[in-house]
Structure formats: structure tokens, C-alpha cells
């Protein structure tokens, strides 16, 4: 008698497992079911060029643009940065644009500001600005986007001095 209940239970489990694995057609994203010619989509399709941004403020550039060259570490003074900050600086072909790997996390956004220039050095402050929205939920991830700063004169042989600041905290 006990074996009958076990077999019935096993049969129900197998029936449920095979029903879950059945595919009746192709599933469209956002459609919620199989595609068919007489089924109306539940949401209009969005062309790939009009997709909403992944993060607030839009997608971030994670690699320096093509055609840039890395500034040698001997010409980057990063002593004022926290020890865990990245220390990558790239310069455009014309020498007027710097691309610096920054650090941001959660609701914070990284940017770069040229805070000083002379014949010997260029001082760039990496700014991490936090959103001031009350009650905003923020992730606890770290991102390392590439931010840019425009120079008044080409970099040439000048040293890049990196500093950091936090705003809105």
C-alpha cells in the first residue's frame, strides 16, 4: 500500500517536471508568453538606439578613446590620492584632452576638473559627487569610469598631479 503512494507521488513530480520543461514557441522579451501571429505584444518594441540608460545619468565610458596614449607613470604624481585609487592617465593625440581612470560607487558620480596649470605641471582633481536625493537607494558597488579634462595648452612634457575630492557627502 505504501509503495502505491510513493509511485503516485513520483508520477506527479515527473509530470510537473516535464510540463515545466515544455516550450510551445519562442518567447519575446517583455511579451510574457509564446510568440504567435495572432497574439498582440504587451509592450511596444524599443529600437536598440532608444534603450533607457543602465545607470542614472547614462552609460559611462569605461575605456579611454581610441588614439590616446598612456602618460608614463614617471610623469603622474598621484601621491595625494587614496592608496586604492586607480592611477591611469591618457592623453589625446593633440595633447589637449586628458582621460583619467576615476573611482565612483553607489549613487556617486566621478568627474575631473583642471584646478591648476603652469609650465611644469597640470593639477587635476578627481571629484566624486553624491546625489542629494533624500531616501534614494544606492548600490554598494565600485566602478572605474574614464573621465576627461580639457587643458588650455597641450600637455607636452608637463607632469600630471592628481588629487581627489568628495562633494555632497
C-alpha positions as CSV (number, residue, x, y, z in Angstrom):
1,X,0.0,0.0,0.0
2,X,2.8,2.4,0.9
3,X,4.5,1.7,-2.5
4,X,1.4,2.9,-4.3
5,X,1.5,6.3,-2.6
6,X,5.3,6.6,-3.4
7,X,4.7,5.8,-7.1
8,X,1.8,8.2,-7.3
9,X,3.9,10.9,-5.7
10,X,6.8,10.2,-8.0
11,X,4.5,10.3,-11.0
12,X,3.2,13.7,-10.0
13,X,6.7,15.0,-9.6
14,X,7.7,13.7,-13.1
15,X,4.5,15.1,-14.6
16,X,5.3,18.6,-13.2
17,X,8.9,18.4,-14.3
18,X,8.1,17.5,-17.9
19,X,5.3,20.2,-18.0
20,X,7.8,22.9,-16.9
21,X,10.4,21.9,-19.5
22,X,7.9,22.1,-22.4
23,X,8.5,25.0,-24.9
24,X,5.5,25.9,-27.0
25,X,7.2,28.6,-29.1
26,X,9.6,31.4,-29.0
27,X,9.3,33.8,-26.1
28,X,9.8,37.5,-26.9
29,X,11.3,39.8,-24.3
30,X,8.6,41.6,-22.4
31,X,5.9,39.6,-24.1
32,X,5.4,37.2,-21.2
33,X,4.5,34.2,-23.4
34,X,5.0,32.4,-26.7
35,X,5.1,34.4,-29.9
36,X,2.3,33.8,-32.3
37,X,0.9,35.7,-35.3
38,X,-2.5,36.4,-33.6
39,X,-1.1,37.4,-30.2
40,X,-0.6,41.2,-29.6
41,X,2.6,42.3,-27.9
42,X,2.1,43.7,-24.4
43,X,4.6,46.5,-24.8
44,X,5.9,48.3,-27.9
45,X,9.3,47.3,-29.1
46,X,12.1,49.8,-28.4
47,X,14.8,50.2,-31.0
48,X,18.3,49.5,-29.6
49,X,19.3,53.1,-30.1
50,X,16.5,54.3,-27.8
51,X,17.1,52.0,-24.8
52,X,16.9,53.7,-21.4
53,X,20.3,54.2,-19.7
54,X,21.6,51.4,-17.5
55,X,22.7,53.8,-14.7
56,X,21.3,57.2,-13.7
57,X,22.9,59.8,-16.0
58,X,23.6,57.4,-18.8
59,X,26.2,54.8,-19.5
60,X,29.8,55.6,-18.5
61,X,32.9,55.3,-20.7
62,X,35.0,52.5,-19.2
63,X,37.9,52.6,-21.6
64,X,39.9,55.6,-23.0
65,X,39.0,56.6,-26.6
66,X,41.0,55.1,-29.4
67,X,44.0,57.2,-30.5
68,X,45.0,58.1,-26.9
69,X,48.3,57.2,-25.4
70,X,49.1,56.5,-21.7
71,X,51.0,59.1,-19.8
72,X,54.1,57.4,-18.4
73,X,53.9,56.7,-14.6
74,X,57.0,58.9,-14.1
75,X,55.0,61.9,-15.2
76,X,52.0,61.2,-13.0
77,X,52.1,62.4,-9.4
78,X,49.4,60.5,-7.6
79,X,50.7,60.9,-4.0
80,X,47.6,62.8,-2.9
81,X,45.2,60.1,-4.0
82,X,44.0,57.4,-1.6
83,X,46.1,54.2,-1.9
84,X,43.3,52.2,-3.5
85,X,42.6,54.7,-6.3
86,X,43.5,53.8,-9.9
87,X,46.4,55.8,-11.4
88,X,45.9,55.7,-15.2
89,X,46.2,58.8,-17.3
90,X,45.8,59.0,-21.0
91,X,46.3,62.0,-23.4
92,X,44.7,62.7,-26.7
93,X,46.7,63.0,-29.9
94,X,46.6,66.8,-29.8
95,X,47.6,66.8,-26.1
96,X,44.7,69.0,-25.0
97,X,42.5,66.3,-23.5
98,X,43.3,64.1,-20.6
99,X,41.4,60.9,-19.8
100,X,41.8,59.7,-16.3
101,X,40.5,56.5,-14.7
102,X,38.5,57.5,-11.7
103,X,36.6,55.8,-8.9
104,X,32.9,56.0,-8.1
105,X,30.3,53.9,-6.3
106,X,26.7,53.6,-5.5
107,X,24.9,56.9,-6.2
108,X,28.1,58.8,-6.6
109,X,29.4,60.1,-10.0
110,X,33.1,60.8,-10.9
111,X,34.3,63.8,-12.8
112,X,37.6,65.6,-13.4
113,X,38.4,69.3,-13.0
114,X,41.6,71.0,-14.1
115,X,42.4,73.0,-10.9
116,X,45.8,74.4,-12.0
117,X,48.1,74.6,-14.9
118,X,51.6,76.1,-15.4
119,X,54.7,75.4,-17.4
120,X,55.8,72.5,-15.2
121,X,52.5,70.7,-14.2
122,X,48.8,70.2,-14.6
123,X,46.7,69.7,-11.5
124,X,43.6,67.6,-12.0
125,X,41.1,67.0,-9.1
126,X,39.1,63.8,-9.4
127,X,35.7,64.7,-7.9
128,X,33.2,62.1,-6.6
129,X,29.8,63.8,-6.3
130,X,27.0,62.1,-4.4
131,X,23.3,62.6,-5.2
132,X,21.4,64.7,-2.7
133,X,18.1,62.9,-3.2
134,X,16.6,62.0,0.2
135,X,15.8,58.4,0.7
136,X,17.5,57.3,-2.6
137,X,18.6,53.7,-2.6
138,X,22.2,53.2,-3.7
139,X,24.1,50.1,-4.7
140,X,27.3,49.2,-2.9
141,X,29.4,48.6,-6.0
142,X,32.6,50.3,-7.2
143,X,33.0,51.4,-10.8
144,X,36.1,52.8,-12.5
145,X,35.0,55.0,-15.4
146,X,37.3,57.1,-17.5
147,X,36.6,60.8,-17.1
148,X,38.0,63.7,-19.1
149,X,39.5,67.1,-18.6
150,X,40.4,69.7,-21.2
151,X,43.7,71.6,-21.0
152,X,44.2,75.2,-22.2
153,X,47.6,74.1,-23.7
154,X,48.9,70.7,-24.9
155,X,50.3,68.5,-22.1
156,X,53.7,68.2,-23.6
157,X,56.3,67.2,-21.0
158,X,54.4,68.6,-18.0
159,X,53.6,66.4,-15.0
160,X,50.0,65.5,-14.2
161,X,49.3,65.9,-10.5
162,X,46.2,64.0,-9.3
163,X,44.1,65.0,-6.3
164,X,40.7,63.8,-5.1
165,X,37.7,65.4,-3.5
166,X,34.2,64.4,-2.4
167,X,31.1,66.6,-2.7
168,X,27.6,66.2,-1.4
169,X,28.5,63.7,1.3
